[in-house]
Amino acid sequence: METLDNPLLWTNFILWISSTILALFVAMICFNRSKRSEDIQKRTFNTWTYFFVLLAVSNLLILVWRFAISDAFWVDILERTSNVLFYAAIFIKVNDIEKSVIQSGWYKRYYFSAISLIAIFVNAIVQPSILKIISVYQVVFLVLVTVSYAVFPIIYFYVAIKSSDRIRRGALQVCVGSIFLALGYLFRPENLEAYRVISPALNNLIDSLYIIAPVGIIFAIFLIYSSFKNIQ
């Protein structure tokens, strides 16, 4: 269990609280927008609602297992659950995106959704500590989650290229936001402890991620939220 005696950890704690509150705030906005929307826009706002609710709950569990629990068994369970919820949130959006892609006739199978489900399954059954060890398993897992996540920013980037003005701006915001979100969650210091021994410079860089990672997540949520004003 981490303590808040260190100013860096205290700042990290406050930033994670802020990202959680922001995620819940955006979820409520999406829920309200979904009630006033129809057809595909309603589905889009519904999936964003589920996405941000799961994100907020995942954040809360991260705070609990890091700062409130010392028992190794419960730390493992809560960290595993928080990871599963994060990838479940990703699955919801990837599945929604793929559904639109399939309806447009680009291809006919839920390839990325299937890979996202595999990522959820891996996080559910494998101890988080194993995935943090520098090994072939870690590389395979990183490739798996990268491939499953890739359709998220790529499809919005494609929409931005093919669109103009308001729609392009909103699509780019979601594209960039999704990239910052993935980097913020992946490059958390607790995921990189095994890399501290490589060099002092890398150790300092990992410490800086106590600030950079949650700030990146907050920025990502804000970007995605900002894109909603481009949806009529």
C-alpha positions in Angstrom: 0.0 0.0 0.0 1.3 3.4 -0.9 1.1 6.3 1.6 0.4 10.0 1.0 3.5 11.2 3.0 5.3 11.8 -0.3 4.2 15.0 -2.0 4.5 13.3 -5.4 2.1 10.5 -4.3 -0.2 13.1 -2.8 -0.4 15.0 -6.0 -0.9 11.8 -7.9 -3.8 10.9 -5.6 -5.5 14.3 -6.2 -5.0 14.0 -9.9 -6.6 10.5 -10.0 -9.5 11.8 -7.9 -9.9 14.6 -10.4 -9.9 12.3 -13.4 -12.5 10.1 -11.7 -14.8 13.1 -11.0 -14.4 14.3 -14.6 -15.2 10.9 -16.0 -18.4 10.8 -14.0 -19.3 14.3 -15.0 -18.8 13.4 -18.7 -20.8 10.2 -18.2 -23.8 12.3 -16.9 -23.6 14.6 -19.9 -23.5 11.7 -22.3 -26.5 10.1 -20.5 -28.5 13.4 -20.8 -27.5 13.7 -24.5 -28.6 10.2 -25.2 -32.1 10.9 -23.9 -32.4 13.8 -26.4 -30.9 11.9 -29.3 -32.2 9.4 -31.8 -30.9 6.4 -33.7 -27.2 6.2 -34.1 -26.4 9.3 -32.0 -28.4 7.8 -29.2 -26.3 4.6 -29.4 -23.1 6.6 -29.6 -23.9 8.6 -26.4 -25.1 5.5 -24.6 -21.8 3.7 -25.3 -19.9 6.8 -24.2 -22.0 6.8 -21.0 -21.0 3.2 -20.3 -17.4 3.9 -21.3 -17.0 6.7 -18.8 -18.9 5.0 -16.0 -16.6 2.0 -16.3 -13.6 4.3 -16.5 -14.6 6.1 -13.3 -15.2 2.8 -11.4 -11.8 1.5 -12.6 -10.2 4.7 -11.4 -11.8 4.3 -7.9 -10.6 0.7 -7.7 -7.1 1.8 -8.6 -7.2 4.4 -5.8 -8.4 1.7 -3.3 -5.9 -0.9 -4.1 -3.0 1.6 -4.2 -3.8 3.7 -1.1 -6.3 1.9 1.1 -5.5 -1.8 1.0 -2.4 -3.6 2.2 -3.5 -7.2 2.0 -1.8 -8.8 -1.1 -4.8 -11.0 -1.9 -7.2 -8.1 -2.1 -4.7 -5.9 -3.9 -4.5 -8.5 -6.6 -8.3 -8.9 -6.8 -9.0 -5.1 -7.0 -6.1 -4.4 -9.4 -7.3 -7.2 -11.6 -10.9 -6.0 -11.5 -9.9 -2.4 -12.3 -7.9 -3.6 -15.3 -10.9 -5.7 -16.5 -13.2 -2.7 -16.2 -10.8 -0.5 -18.2 -10.6 -3.0 -21.0 -14.4 -3.6 -20.8 -14.8 0.1 -21.4 -12.5 -0.1 -24.4 -14.4 -3.1 -25.7 -17.7 -1.2 -25.6 -16.3 1.6 -27.8 -14.4 -0.7 -30.1 -17.5 -2.9 -30.6 -19.6 0.2 -31.3 -17.0 1.4 -33.8 -16.8 -2.0 -35.5 -20.5 -2.2 -35.7 -20.6 1.0 -37.7 -17.7 -0.2 -39.9 -19.5 -3.5 -40.6 -22.7 -1.6 -41.5 -20.7 0.5 -43.9 -19.5 -2.6 -45.7 -15.8 -2.2 -45.0 -15.5 -5.7 -43.6 -17.8 -8.3 -42.1 -16.3 -9.6 -38.8 -15.8 -8.3 -35.3 -12.0 -8.8 -35.4 -11.0 -6.1 -33.0 -13.9 -6.7 -30.7 -12.8 -10.4 -30.4 -9.2 -9.3 -29.6 -10.6 -6.9 -27.0 -12.5 -9.7 -25.4 -9.3 -11.8 -25.2 -7.5 -8.8 -23.5 -10.4 -8.8 -20.9 -10.0 -12.5 -20.4 -6.2 -12.3 -19.9 -6.6 -9.5 -17.3 -9.3 -11.5 -15.5 -7.2 -14.7 -15.1 -3.6 -13.6 -15.0 -2.1 -11.9 -11.9 -1.3 -8.2 -12.7 2.2 -8.7 -11.2 3.0 -11.3 -13.9 2.2 -8.9 -16.7 4.5 -6.3 -15.1 7.6 -8.5 -15.3 9.9 -7.8 -18.3 9.3 -11.0 -20.3 7.9 -12.5 -23.5 4.5 -12.6 -21.9 4.5 -8.9 -21.3 5.5 -8.2 -24.9 2.7 -10.5 -26.2 0.2 -8.9 -23.9 1.2 -5.4 -25.1 0.9 -6.4 -28.7 -2.5 -7.9 -28.0 -3.9 -4.8 -26.3 -2.3 -2.4 -28.8 -3.9 -4.3 -31.7 -7.3 -4.4 -30.0 -7.2 -0.7 -29.1 -5.9 0.5 -32.5 -9.2 0.6 -34.2 -10.3 3.2 -31.7 -8.1 6.1 -32.7 -7.6 4.9 -36.3 -11.3 5.0 -37.3 -11.7 8.5 -35.9 -8.6 9.6 -37.7 -10.1 8.2 -40.9 -13.3 10.1 -40.3 -11.3 13.3 -39.8 -9.6 12.8 -43.1 -12.8 12.2 -44.9 -14.8 15.0 -43.2 -14.6 18.7 -43.0 -14.8 21.5 -40.4 -16.9 20.6 -37.4 -17.0 16.8 -37.9 -13.2 16.7 -38.6 -12.4 18.7 -35.5 -14.6 16.4 -33.3 -13.1 13.3 -34.8 -9.5 14.5 -34.3 -10.3 15.4 -30.7 -11.5 11.8 -30.0 -8.6 10.4 -31.9 -6.0 12.3 -30.0 -7.9 11.8 -26.7 -8.0 8.1 -27.1 -4.3 8.0 -27.7 -3.6 10.0 -24.5 -6.0 7.8 -22.6 -4.2 4.6 -23.6 -0.8 6.1 -22.8 -2.0 7.4 -19.5 -3.3 4.1 -18.3 -0.4 2.0 -19.8 2.5 4.1 -18.5 1.5 4.4 -14.9 4.5 4.1 -12.5 3.0 1.0 -10.8 3.2 -0.8 -14.2 6.8 0.1 -14.7 8.5 -0.8 -11.4 10.5 -3.6 -13.1 12.2 -1.0 -15.3 13.6 1.2 -12.5 16.7 -0.9 -12.1 17.8 -0.2 -15.7 19.2 3.3 -15.1 18.8 6.3 -12.8 17.5 8.4 -15.7 14.7 5.9 -16.4 13.9 5.8 -12.7 13.5 9.6 -12.7 11.3 9.3 -15.8 9.1 6.7 -14.1 8.7 9.0 -11.1 7.6 11.9 -13.4 4.8 9.6 -14.6 3.0 10.1 -11.3 2.1 13.5 -12.7 2.2 12.9 -16.4 0.0 9.8 -16.6 -3.1 11.2 -14.7 -2.7 14.6 -16.4 -2.7 12.8 -19.7 -5.9 11.0 -18.8 -7.6 14.2 -17.6 -6.5 15.8 -20.9 -7.9 12.8 -22.9 -11.3 13.0 -21.1 -11.5 16.7 -21.7 -10.7 16.3 -25.4 -13.4 13.6 -25.9 -15.9 15.7 -23.9 -15.0 18.7 -26.1 -15.8 16.7 -29.2 -19.4 16.3 -28.2 -20.2 19.9 -29.1 -19.6 18.9 -32.7 -22.4 16.4 -32.6 -25.8 18.0 -33.2 
